[in-house]
Amino acid sequence: MKKTACFFLLFQLTVCFTFSQTWTGTGGQIPDDGNAILFPINVSNLNPAVLDTTHGLAAVSINLTHPYDADLLIALVAPDGTTVTLTSGNGWDGDNYTGTRFTDTASTHISQGVPPFTGNFRPQEMLGTINNGSSGNGLWQLYILDMYAWADQGTLINWSVTFGDEPTGPFVFTSSNLPIILINTYGQEIPDDPKIQVGMKIIDNPVGERNHVDDPPAYDAFAGIEIRGSSSQMFPKKSYGFETWDEQGEELKVSLLGMPEESDWILNANYSDKTLCRNTLAYQVARNLGHYSTRYRHVEVVINGVYKGVYIFSEKIKRDANRVNIAKLKPDQNSGDELTGGYIIKIDKPTGSGSGDGWASSYPPPVNPDRIIWFMYEYPKYDDITQAQKDYISDYINQFETALAGPDFADPENGFRKYADEGTFIDYFLVNEISRNVDGYRLSTFLHKQRESLGGKLRIGPVWDYDIAWRNADYYNGFDYQGWSYEFPYPDDNWQVPFWWRRMLEDPVFADNVKCRWLFLRDNYLSDNWFDQYIDSVALTLNESQERNFTVWPILGTYVWPNPWPYPQTYDEEIAVLKDWIHNRLQWLDNNLPGTCQSAGIDAFTDADRQFIVLPNPVNDHLKIDYQPVSAFIDLEITSPAGRIVFKERIQSNGPGPVQWQFNTTGLKPGVWLITLCDGNKKLTRKFVKD
């Protein structure tokens, strides 16, 4: 331990005592096997012992060698278990941390530094978090994890902790207009796997009431939590997957934040998405198109008393009557109709949840035939699915691909439509292309299949993982509002787009149906105005919480992988850039979507035709129309945007008054539909949405 004193003499004798106390620890090898290592320092006789803003932790210094700095996550663990990330994923392929001193008063944040990071830097999280009134005497540990196993080991040479006068204190967070998630890990580190048991409280007061951290919680019980994600694990702000548990660690289904009862949930950090809304934007677009997408709420998270920022609390994609609503498939159901569903399959990297167990497509991607498309079992879970079930779903998808690759792929009865629900593929195509998703079609891509007696066909979705879509990727032209995501032209990437989309668009009927669907939605749920209103509403909701988030994570105006240049300097600028890009993207799609649409009545109707009233819209169970006819008879049709007729009826007017008519919509799938009225030579079409 080293103690220093400073004396200042200026004309008259003036003496100022400023004491700093430093303890230094030794180092060692940093393993590259996915395991973290802890380097200790025992602090004793610290005076004063209590860590606060009068005297507390002031700085942490490290010296280490490593050939790829971005591989490293380095954190400080205080004697009371409080953990602060010093640096994570910084420096790219630069070498070493040499004479690196972390202090909250530095002018440069570590994410803006350059290897070997010599000098003073603000750490990834605030050191002041540790100055919380606890004792500084005891075991201090430097936690180092090499996050990527690339056979590039490093060595910690030495490190130290310094205590001084008037240090910073913890970030003060007391209340929010958002729900608050409070997590207590009981001194444990949250691992990548397996889940650990923690205490969890959720503060969610009624609408109109502010949430305070000491309010009575809406949920106060246990949870099993783990870090989730793949490439996002390099970020210091971690995403988490968790299950609601009882005291014995058994799954407990509960309703949280107004969402239907379940036990599996996600806390998504969205670290590189500085608008904090790109994922929810994709979820909302998919929901507008009539499909299930994960329900969500923005929340603020506190872990072990440390404020962690704004998160998206959402449902995990899984089989459930209120999520992916397919039949439950048990291990003893291995024949007959039961065997045919339900299944959830994922195209993704073989990391994260599950074992990566699955199979390779028989049809290679068009850009690089040496790569493979890998399907993984998502439901039933990899440790529950039987061999007969594996064989059935892999064979079914192979039949779909064989039909799509064959000469009669466009045949309405025996082509790809025999196996796949065309409408879901059209809408999934639109969501990926509007967002210019660089991972679209090739990663985080879910498919599901219902039991044959309940519908049977392969459907694509739900949408998932759009935080680097919507102009938030500096590679593969993800920043460009022009061009197609499905035409992935990068053969060296391991993760390729299946041949499906190019092939489907070779079918003129499919292309025409895409164009009709686009035109049908463009003046309402896919209008420029809708996008502006949705994004503005999220920005207004997050107006105060985003300031807290970017105080503890000061990344506005800086590069976070994979942000494209230029980097907006403020949250308002982030929102404005997103909206401008979407406007340009929508206009480009207006001008470049393939196909033609012959559907009547897609244009806005005139004032003279407004006597054709369709209510309510959206509709749940009964659609009502009110119309003043000219002729003795009127003909009504309900069709899909692609022209498939689901209902047809002739109605007699019976006098000079208006015709009132009611239709039961419970048999319609959720989504957008057309209702067309023919009255003599007049033909009117209205759009309605089935919830």
C-alpha positions in Angstrom: 0.0 0.0 0.0 1.3 3.4 -0.9 0.1 6.7 0.7 1.0 10.1 -0.6 0.5 13.7 0.7 0.5 17.0 -1.2 1.8 20.2 0.3 1.3 23.6 -1.3 3.3 26.7 -0.2 2.4 30.0 -1.8 3.9 33.2 -0.2 2.2 32.4 3.1 2.3 29.0 4.6 -0.8 27.1 3.3 -0.8 23.3 3.7 -3.4 21.1 1.9 -3.4 17.4 2.8 -4.8 15.2 0.0 -4.2 11.6 0.7 -4.5 8.8 -1.8 -4.0 5.2 -0.9 -3.0 2.6 -3.5 -2.9 -1.2 -3.3 -1.2 -3.1 -6.1 -1.8 -6.7 -7.2 0.2 -9.2 -9.3 -1.0 -10.7 -12.6 -0.8 -13.9 -14.5 -1.9 -15.6 -17.7 -5.3 -14.7 -19.2 -6.8 -18.0 -20.5 -8.5 -18.2 -23.9 -10.9 -21.1 -23.2 -14.1 -19.2 -22.4 -13.4 -19.2 -18.6 -13.0 -16.0 -16.6 -10.1 -15.5 -14.2 -10.0 -13.4 -11.0 -6.9 -11.6 -9.9 -7.1 -10.6 -6.1 -5.9 -7.7 -4.0 -6.5 -7.8 -0.2 -7.1 -4.3 1.1 -6.6 -3.8 4.9 -6.3 -0.8 7.2 -8.0 1.5 4.7 -8.5 4.8 6.5 -11.3 5.8 6.5 -12.7 2.3 5.7 -16.2 3.4 4.5 -16.4 4.1 0.8 -18.5 7.2 0.0 -18.2 10.5 -1.8 -15.9 11.9 1.0 -13.3 9.2 0.6 -13.6 6.2 -1.7 -12.5 4.4 -4.8 -10.9 6.9 -7.2 -9.1 4.9 -9.8 -8.2 1.5 -11.1 -5.0 1.0 -13.1 -4.0 -2.0 -15.3 -1.1 -3.2 -17.4 -1.6 -6.2 -19.6 -0.6 -7.6 -22.9 -3.1 -9.1 -25.4 -3.0 -9.3 -29.2 -6.7 -8.5 -29.7 -8.1 -6.1 -27.1 -11.7 -6.3 -28.3 -11.8 -9.9 -27.0 -11.5 -8.8 -23.4 -14.2 -8.0 -20.8 -12.5 -6.5 -17.7 -14.5 -5.7 -14.6 -13.8 -4.8 -10.9 -15.5 -6.7 -8.1 -15.6 -4.9 -4.7 -15.6 -6.7 -1.4 -19.4 -6.4 -1.1 -19.9 -8.0 -4.5 -20.6 -4.8 -6.4 -19.3 -5.2 -9.9 -18.3 -2.4 -12.4 -17.3 -3.1 -16.0 -14.1 -1.2 -16.8 -13.9 -2.1 -20.5 -15.6 -4.5 -22.8 -15.1 -5.1 -26.5 -12.9 -2.0 -27.0 -9.8 -1.6 -29.1 -10.7 -4.0 -32.0 -7.5 -5.9 -33.1 -5.2 -3.5 -31.2 -2.6 -4.7 -28.7 -2.4 -4.2 -24.9 -3.5 -2.0 -22.1 -0.4 -0.1 -21.1 -0.5 2.3 -18.2 -4.3 2.4 -18.4 -5.9 4.3 -15.6 -9.7 4.2 -15.2 -11.3 7.2 -13.3 -14.7 8.8 -13.5 -13.2 12.2 -13.9 -11.3 11.5 -17.1 -12.3 13.5 -20.2 -12.1 10.5 -22.6 -14.4 7.5 -22.4 -12.6 4.1 -22.9 -14.8 3.4 -26.0 -13.2 6.5 -27.6 -9.7 5.5 -26.8 -7.0 3.8 -28.9 -4.8 0.8 -27.9 -2.7 0.6 -25.9 -5.0 3.0 -24.0 -2.2 4.8 -22.2 -3.4 7.5 -19.8 -6.7 8.3 -18.0 -10.1 7.0 -19.3 -13.6 7.0 -18.0 -14.6 3.3 -17.5 -17.5 1.6 -19.2 -19.5 1.8 -16.0 -19.1 4.4 -13.2 -16.6 3.6 -10.5 -18.7 5.7 -8.2 -21.2 2.8 -8.0 -18.8 1.2 -5.6 -18.7 4.2 -3.2 -22.0 3.1 -1.7 -21.3 3.2 2.0 -19.8 -0.3 2.3 -16.4 -1.1 3.7 -13.4 -0.9 1.4 -11.4 -3.4 3.5 -11.5 -7.0 2.1 -11.0 -8.9 -1.1 -11.0 -6.8 -4.4 -10.9 -8.8 -7.6 -10.1 -7.9 -11.2 -12.4 -10.1 -13.4 -11.0 -10.8 -16.9 -12.8 -12.8 -19.6 -11.6 -13.5 -23.1 -14.9 -13.6 -24.8 -13.7 -15.3 -28.0 -11.6 -18.4 -28.2 -9.1 -17.6 -31.0 -5.9 -19.0 -29.5 -4.7 -15.5 -28.6 -3.8 -15.6 -25.0 -2.7 -12.6 -23.0 -1.0 -11.7 -19.7 -2.0 -9.4 -16.9 1.3 -7.8 -15.7 -0.1 -5.9 -12.7 -3.0 -3.9 -11.5 -4.0 -1.5 -8.7 -6.8 0.2 -6.9 -6.5 3.8 -5.6 -8.7 5.4 -2.9 -8.8 9.2 -2.5 -10.8 12.2 -1.3 -14.0 13.5 -3.0 -14.5 10.6 -5.5 -17.7 10.2 -7.5 -20.7 8.4 -6.0 -23.3 6.0 -7.3 -25.7 7.0 -10.0 -28.9 8.0 -8.2 -32.1 6.4 -9.6 -35.3 6.7 -7.7 -38.3 6.7 -10.1 -39.5 6.4 -13.7 -42.4 6.8 -16.0 -41.5 3.3 -17.2 -41.9 0.0 -15.3 -38.8 -0.8 -13.1 -37.1 -4.2 -12.9 -35.1 -4.8 -9.7 -32.8 -7.9 -9.7 -30.8 -9.2 -6.7 -28.3 -11.9 -7.6 -27.3 -12.5 -3.9 -23.7 -11.9 -4.8 -23.5 -14.2 -7.8 -22.3 -13.2 -11.3 -24.9 -13.8 -14.0 -23.4 -16.4 -16.3 -24.0 -17.1 -20.0 -25.2 -20.6 -18.9 -26.8 -22.0 -16.8 -29.4 -19.8 -15.2 -28.9 -18.8 -11.6 -31.6 -18.1 -9.1 -32.2 -14.4 -8.3 -34.7 -12.3 -6.6 -36.8 -10.1 -8.9 -39.2 -7.3 -8.2 -41.2 -5.5 -10.9 -42.7 -2.1 -10.1 -45.6 -1.4 -12.4 -48.1 1.0 -11.0 -51.5 1.7 -12.7 -51.5 4.0 -15.8 -51.0 7.6 -14.8 -49.0 6.7 -11.7 -45.2 7.1 -11.5 -43.1 4.1 -10.5 -40.6 4.4 -7.6 -38.0 1.9 -6.6 -39.5 1.5 -3.2 -43.2 1.2 -4.3 -45.0 -2.1 -3.6 -44.1 -4.4 -6.5 -46.5 -6.0 -8.9 -44.2 -9.1 -8.9 -42.0 -10.1 -6.0 -40.5 -13.6 -6.3 -37.7 -15.5 -7.9 -36.3 -15.9 -11.4 -33.7 -17.9 -13.1 -31.5 -15.6 -15.2 -28.6 -15.9 -17.7 -26.8 -13.7 -20.2 -28.2 -14.2 -23.7 -27.2 -13.3 -27.3 -24.3 -14.1 -29.6 -22.3 -11.2 -31.0 -24.1 -8.9 -28.5 -22.3 -10.5 -25.6 -19.2 -8.4 -26.4 -21.2 -5.3 -25.2 -20.9 -4.2 -21.6 -24.6 -3.7 -21.3 -25.8 -7.3 -21.3 -29.1 -8.8 -22.5 -30.7 -11.5 -20.4 -33.0 -14.4 -20.7 -35.0 -15.4 -17.6 -37.7 -17.6 -16.3 -40.0 -16.8 -13.5 -39.4 -19.4 -10.8 -40.9 -20.4 -7.4 -38.7 -20.8 -4.3 -37.7 -24.3 -5.3 -36.4 -23.2 -8.8 -39.4 -24.6 -10.7 -40.9 -22.6 -13.5 -43.8 -20.4 -12.5 -46.2 -19.1 -15.1 -47.3 -15.5 -14.3 -48.7 -12.5 -16.1 -46.1 -9.7 -16.2 -46.5 -6.1 -17.4 -50.0 -6.9 -18.8 -48.8 -9.8 -20.9 -50.4 -13.3 -20.9 -49.2 -15.8 -18.4 -45.9 -17.6 -19.2 -42.6 -18.3 -17.6 -40.0 -17.4 -20.3 -39.0 -13.8 -20.9 -36.3 -11.6 -22.4 -34.6 -8.4 -21.2 -33.0 -7.0 -24.4 -30.3 -4.4 -23.9 -30.2 -2.9 -27.5 -26.8 -1.4 -26.7 -25.8 -0.6 -30.3 -29.3 0.7 -31.2 -29.3 4.2 -29.8 -32.9 4.9 -30.7 -33.8 2.0 -28.3 -36.7 1.1 -30.6 -35.5 -0.8 -33.7 -36.6 -4.2 -32.4 -40.0 -2.9 -31.3 -40.5 -1.2 -34.6 -40.2 -4.5 -36.4 -42.4 -6.3 -33.9 -45.1 -3.6 -34.4 -44.9 -3.7 -38.2 -45.4 -7.5 -38.1 -48.3 -7.1 -35.7 -49.9 -4.5 -38.0 -49.7 -7.0 -40.8 -51.8 -9.4 -38.7 -49.1 -11.8 -37.3 -48.1 -12.7 -33.8 -45.0 -10.9 -32.7 -43.5 -10.8 -29.3 -45.3 -8.4 -26.9 -43.0 -5.8 -25.3 -42.6 -2.9 -22.9 -39.7 -0.5 -22.4 -38.4 -0.8 -18.8 -35.5 0.4 -16.7 -33.4 -2.2 -15.0 -31.4 -2.2 -11.7 -29.2 -5.1 -10.8 -27.8 -5.4 -7.2 -28.6 -1.7 -6.7 -26.7 -0.6 -9.8 -28.7 1.2 -12.5 -28.3 -0.6 -15.9 -30.4 1.6 -18.2 -33.4 1.2 -20.6 -34.3 -2.3 -21.7 -37.0 -4.0 -23.8 -38.9 -6.5 -21.7 -40.5 -9.0 -24.1 -41.9 -12.4 -24.5 -39.5 -15.2 -25.6 -40.6 -16.9 -28.8 -42.0 -20.2 -27.8 -45.0 -22.5 -28.3 -48.0 -21.2 -26.4 -51.6 -20.5 -27.0 -50.8 -16.8 -26.6 -47.5 -16.9 -28.5 -46.7 -19.2 -31.4 -50.1 -20.9 -31.3 -49.4 -24.4 -32.6 -50.3 -27.8 -31.1 -48.3 -29.2 -28.2 -46.1 -32.1 -29.3 -45.2 -34.7 -26.7 -42.4 -37.2 -26.7 -44.9 -40.1 -27.1 -46.6 -38.6 -30.2 -44.7 -40.2 -33.0 -47.2 -41.2 -35.6 -50.4 -40.2 -37.4 -51.8 -36.7 -37.3 -50.1 -35.9 -33.9 -46.7 -36.3 -35.5 -47.4 -33.6 -38.0 -47.3 -30.7 -35.6 -46.5 -28.4 -34.0 -42.9 -27.5 -34.7 -40.7 -24.4 -34.4 -37.5 -24.3 -36.4 -34.8 -21.7 -36.5 -32.2 -20.7 -39.1 -29.4 -19.2 -37.0 -25.9 -19.6 -35.6 -25.6 -22.7 -33.4 -25.0 -20.6 -30.3 -27.2 -19.3 -27.5 -30.1 -21.4 -26.2 -30.2 -25.1 -27.2 -27.4 -27.2 -28.5 -27.4 -26.2 -32.1 -28.8 -29.6 -32.9 -30.4 -29.7 -36.3 -29.8 -30.6 -40.0 -28.3 -29.1 -43.1 -30.5 -28.2 -46.1 -30.1 -30.3 -49.2 -30.2 -27.1 -51.2 -27.1 -24.9 -50.9 -27.4 -21.1 -51.0 -27.1 -19.6 -54.5 -24.2 -17.2 -53.8 -21.8 -19.8 -52.4 -22.8 -23.5 -52.8 -19.9 -24.5 -50.5 -21.9 -23.0 -47.5 -24.8 -24.7 -45.9 -28.2 -23.6 -44.6 -28.6 -25.0 -41.0 -32.0 -25.6 -39.5 -32.2 -26.0 -35.7 -34.9 -27.6 -33.5 -36.5 -24.9 -31.4 -39.7 -26.7 -30.4 -39.9 -29.4 -29.2 -36.7 -28.5 -27.3 -33.5 -30.3 -28.5 -33.5 -32.5 -25.4 -37.2 -33.4 -25.8 -37.7 -34.0 -29.5 -37.7 -37.6 -30.6 -36.0 -39.1 -33.6 -39.3 -39.7 -35.4 -40.2 -36.0 -34.9 -36.8 -34.9 -36.2 -37.3 -37.1 -39.2 -40.8 -35.8 -39.9 -40.0 -32.0 -39.8 -36.7 -32.3 -41.7 -38.5 -34.4 -44.4 -41.3 -31.9 -44.6 -39.0 -28.9 -45.1 -37.0 -31.0 -47.6 -40.3 -31.6 -49.5 -41.0 -27.8 -49.4 -37.5 -27.0 -50.8 -37.7 -29.8 -53.4 -41.0 -28.4 -54.7 -39.7 -24.9 -54.7 -36.6 -25.9 -56.6 -38.5 -28.1 -59.1 -39.8 -27.1 -62.5 -43.4 -26.9 -61.3 -42.6 -24.7 -58.3 -45.3 -22.1 -59.2 -48.1 -24.6 -59.6 -50.9 -23.5 -57.2 -51.7 -27.1 -56.2 -48.4 -29.0 -56.3 -45.7 -26.3 -56.1 -44.3 -24.7 -53.0 -47.7 -23.5 -51.9 -48.7 -27.1 -51.2 -46.3 -26.9 -48.3 -46.0 -23.2 -47.3 -48.4 -20.5 -46.4 -47.6 -17.9 -49.1 -49.1 -15.0 -47.1 -46.6 -15.3 -44.3 -43.7 -15.4 -46.7 -44.9 -12.3 -48.4 -45.2 -10.4 -45.2 -41.9 -11.6 -43.8 -40.3 -10.5 -47.1 -41.8 -7.0 -46.6 -40.6 -6.6 -43.0 -37.1 -7.6 -43.9 -36.9 -5.4 -46.9 -38.4 -2.3 -45.4 -35.9 -2.6 -42.5 -33.0 -3.5 -44.9 -32.0 -6.2 -42.4 -28.4 -7.3 -43.0 -29.2 -10.5 -41.0 -32.5 -11.0 -42.7 -33.5 -14.5 -43.9 -30.1 -16.0 -42.8 -30.0 -15.5 -39.0 -32.6 -15.3 -36.3 -35.2 -16.6 -38.8 -38.0 -18.6 -37.2 -40.4 -21.0 -39.0 -43.3 -23.0 -37.5 -45.6 -25.7 -38.6 -49.1 -26.5 -37.3 -50.6 -30.0 -37.1 -52.1 -31.1 -40.4 -55.6 -31.3 -39.0 -55.3 -27.7 -37.8 -53.9 -26.1 -40.9 -50.6 -27.8 -41.4 -48.6 -25.6 -43.7 -45.2 -24.2 -43.0 -45.3 -20.5 -41.9 -42.4 -18.2 -41.5 -42.0 -16.0 -38.4 -42.3 -14.6 -35.8 -39.9 -11.7 -36.7 -36.9 -11.4 -34.3 -33.7 -9.5 -33.8 -33.8 -6.2 -35.7 -31.5 -4.0 -33.6 -28.9 -3.8 -36.4 -31.6 -3.3 -39.1 -33.2 0.1 -40.1 -29.8 1.7 -41.1 -27.8 0.4 -38.1 -25.0 -1.6 -39.8 -21.9 -0.3 -41.4 -21.4 -3.5 -43.4 -23.2 -5.4 -46.3 -24.8 -2.1 -47.3 -27.1 -2.2 -44.2 -26.9 1.6 -44.1 -28.1 2.1 -47.7 -31.7 2.7 -48.3 -31.3 1.3 -51.8 -30.9 -2.4 -52.7 -32.3 -5.8 -51.6 -31.5 -7.7 -48.5 -32.6 -11.0 -50.1 -30.0 -10.6 -52.8 -27.2 -11.3 -50.4 -24.0 -11.0 -52.5 -21.3 -11.9 -50.0 -20.0 -15.4 -50.6 -17.4 -15.3 -47.9 -19.9 -15.0 -45.1 -20.6 -18.3 -43.3 -24.3 -17.4 -42.9 -26.1 -17.3 -46.3 -29.6 -16.6 -47.5 -31.6 -19.6 -48.6 -32.5 -19.8 -52.3 -36.2 -19.5 -51.5 -36.7 -15.8 -52.0 -35.0 -15.5 -55.4 -37.0 -18.5 -56.6 -40.3 -17.3 -55.3 -39.9 -14.0 -57.0 -39.4 -15.9 -60.3 -43.1 -16.8 -60.0 -45.1 -13.8 -61.5 -48.1 -14.6 -59.3 -45.9 -14.4 -56.1 -44.4 -11.1 -57.3 -47.8 -9.7 -58.1 -49.1 -10.8 -54.7 -46.2 -9.0 -53.1 -47.0 -5.8 -55.0 -50.7 -6.0 -54.2 -49.9 -6.5 -50.5 -47.6 -3.5 -50.6 -50.1 -1.2 -52.3 -52.8 -2.4 -50.0 -50.9 -1.5 -46.9 -48.9 1.5 -48.1 -51.5 4.2 -47.3 -52.1 3.0 -43.7 -50.0 0.5 -41.8 -46.9 1.1 -44.0 -47.4 4.8 -44.6 -44.7 7.4 -43.9 -47.1 8.9 -41.4 -47.5 5.7 -39.5 -43.8 5.2 -39.1 -43.3 8.8 -38.0 -46.1 8.6 -35.4 -44.9 5.3 -34.0 -41.3 6.4 -33.7 -42.3 9.8 -32.2 -44.5 8.0 -29.7 -41.6 5.8 -28.5 -39.3 8.8 -28.3 -41.8 10.7 -26.2 -42.2 7.8 -23.8 -38.4 7.4 -23.5 -37.7 11.2 -23.3 -36.6 11.1 -19.6 -35.3 7.5 -19.4 -33.0 7.8 -22.4 -31.1 10.6 -20.6 -30.4 8.3 -17.7 -29.5 5.4 -20.1 -26.9 7.5 -21.9 -25.5 9.0 -18.7 -24.5 5.5 -17.5 -23.7 4.4 -21.1 -22.2 7.6 -22.7 -22.1 6.3 -26.3 -24.1 9.0 -28.2 -21.9 10.4 -30.9 -19.4 7.5 -30.6 -18.9 4.4 -32.6 -20.5 1.2 -31.3 -20.3 -1.8 -33.5 -21.8 -1.8 -36.2 -23.0 1.9 -36.3 -22.6 3.5 -39.7 -21.0 6.9 -40.1 -22.0 9.7 -39.3 -22.8 9.1 -35.6 -25.7 11.3 -34.4 -24.6 13.4 -31.4 -27.9 13.4 -29.5 -30.9 11.1 -29.0 -33.2 13.5 -31.0 -30.7 13.3 -33.9 -30.8 9.5 -33.7 -34.6 9.6 -34.0 -34.5 12.1 -36.9 -31.9 10.0 -38.8 -34.0 6.9 -38.4 -37.2 8.6 -39.7 -35.4 10.2 -42.7 -33.9 6.8 -43.7 -37.2 5.0 -43.5 -38.8 7.7 -45.7 -36.1 7.1 -48.3 -36.4 3.4 -48.0 -40.2 3.4 -48.5 -39.9 5.6 -51.6 -37.2 3.3 -53.0 -39.5 0.3 -52.5 -42.4 2.1 -54.1 -40.3 2.5 -57.2 -38.6 -0.9 -57.3 -40.9 -3.6 -55.9 -41.4 -6.3 -58.6 -44.8 -7.4 -59.9 -48.0 -5.6 -60.9 -51.3 -5.4 -59.1 -54.7 -5.7 -60.9 -56.8 -5.6 -57.7 -59.6 -3.1 -58.0 -60.2 -0.5 -55.5 -56.8 -0.1 -53.9 -56.8 3.6 -54.5 -58.2 6.1 -51.9 -62.0 6.4 -52.4 -63.6 9.8 -53.2 -65.9 11.9 -51.1 -68.8 10.8 -53.3 -68.3 7.2 -52.3 -68.1 7.7 -48.5 -71.6 6.3 -48.0 -70.0 2.8 -48.0 -69.1 2.5 -44.2 -67.3 -0.5 -42.8 -67.0 -0.7 -39.0 -65.4 -1.5 -36.7 -61.9 -1.5 -38.2 -59.9 -3.3 -36.9 -62.6 -5.9 -36.2 -62.6 -8.8 -33.7 -65.7 -10.8 -34.4 -68.5 -9.0 -36.4 -68.0 -6.6 -39.3 -70.8 -4.2 -40.1 -71.5 -2.3 -43.3 -73.8 0.6 -44.0 -74.5 1.5 -47.6 -76.9 3.6 -49.6 -77.5 1.6 -52.8 -78.5 2.7 -56.3 -79.5 -0.7 -57.7 -82.1 -3.2 -56.5 -79.3 -5.7 -55.7 -75.7 -5.3 -54.5 -73.0 -8.0 -54.5 -70.5 -8.3 -51.6 -67.2 -10.1 -51.7 -64.5 -10.6 -49.1 -61.1 -11.4 -50.5 -57.4 -11.5 -49.5 -55.2 -8.8 -51.0 -54.0 -11.5 -53.5 -57.5 -12.0 -54.7 -58.6 -15.2 -53.0 -62.4 -15.1 -52.4 -63.5 -16.3 -49.0 -67.1 -15.0 -49.0 -69.6 -13.9 -51.6 -73.3 -12.8 -51.2 -76.0 -11.0 -53.2 -78.1 -8.6 -51.1 -81.5 -7.1 -52.0 -81.9 -3.4 -51.2 -85.6 -3.6 -50.2 -86.5 0.1 -50.6 -84.9 3.5 -50.7 -83.1 3.4 -47.4 -79.6 2.2 -46.6 -78.6 -1.4 -46.5 -77.2 -2.6 -43.3 -75.4 -6.0 -43.2 -73.3 -7.9 -40.7 -70.5 -10.6 -41.3 -69.0 -12.9 -38.7 -65.2 -12.6 -39.1 -64.2 -15.2 -36.5 -63.2 -17.6 -39.3 -60.8 -15.2 -40.9 -57.1 -15.3 -40.1 -55.6 -12.1 -38.5 -54.4 -9.7 -41.1 -55.7 -7.3 -43.7 -58.7 -8.1 -46.0 -60.7 -6.5 -48.8 -64.4 -6.1 -48.9 -65.7 -5.2 -52.3 -69.2 -3.9 -53.1 -70.7 -4.0 -56.6 -73.7 -1.7 -57.2 -74.7 -1.7 -60.9 -71.7 -0.2 -62.6 -70.1 1.1 -59.4 -67.5 -1.0 -57.7 -66.1 0.0 -54.3 -63.5 -1.6 -52.2 -62.6 -1.1 -48.5 -59.8 -2.5 -46.4 -60.3 -3.9 -42.9 -58.0 -5.5 -40.4 -58.9 -8.7 -38.6 -57.4 -8.7 -35.1 
